[in-house]
Amino acid sequence: MFSEFLDFNTTYKVELRDFKQWHKGIKYFGFWAIEISSPSCLEKTKIYQKHLEDKLHPNYLRQAHITLVASGLLSNEHFSNDLILKQVKQIKECNIKAFTLNLSKPNSFSTCPYLFIDDSLGKLDFIRKCLHNEISKKINTRKYIPHVTLGFYNKVYKTSDIVKKISKLNLHDIEFTVNELVFAQYETKDIQGPYEVLHRVKLGK
C-alpha cells in the first residue's frame, strides 16, 4: 500500500512561506473540490492528524476536502472569472447525481500524509472529464489520487519510520454521500490557510 511512498527514502520538509515566484502577486488560487462535512469523517481525519502532529507543521487550517481539479491562479491572464462561470455551467449540464465515497486507509506523498478516497464507482473520474475539455486546457498528466490531506511535514523523516507510525492506527472505512461540488479559492501567500467557497453546485437525487 505504501510502495510508491517508500520509493522515496525520506519525506520532504515543506517550507511555510510566500512563494512569490510562483504566484507573481496574484492573490488567489482556484480549484474544484468536494467538501468533507460528515462528522464521522471529520473525526477520523482529526484522529490521524493528532496521531501525526509531531511530524506536521502546526496550524493547518485548510478545511477537509477532496481536490477534483486545480484550476489555477485566478486572474484574467490565467484562469478568469468567465472561465469559472463556464465550468459551473458545464458541471450543471453534466447532470451528476448524488453518490457515495469511502474515506479509507492512510498513505502519504513525500510532502504530506493523507487519507485515501475509495471511489469504486468511478464518479470522480467522470467529474474530472466534465471539467477537462476546451475550457480547461491544462490537464495534469500525473496520476490522480483522490485524498484528504492531513497536513505538511515539518522536517525530513525516513519514509519507513512514517509508515511504521501511520500503520499503528487502523480505523475502519467510512462511507459518506456527496451532494454538491464546490469551486473554492485560497490565498496564495498561505499554503496552510483556509479556503473560501465561491460556487456551490447541488447534485441531483
Secondary structure, 3 states (H helix, E strand, C coil): CCHHHHCCCECCCCCCCCCHHHHCCCCEEEEEEEECCCHHHHHHHHHHHHHCHHHECCCCCCCCEEEEEEEEEECCCCECHHHHHHHHHHHHHCCCECEEEEEEEEEECCCCEEEEEECCCCHHHHHHHHHCCCCCCCCCCCCCCCEEECCCECCCCEHHHHHHHHHCCCCCCEEEEECEEEEEEEECCCCCCCEEEEEEEECEC
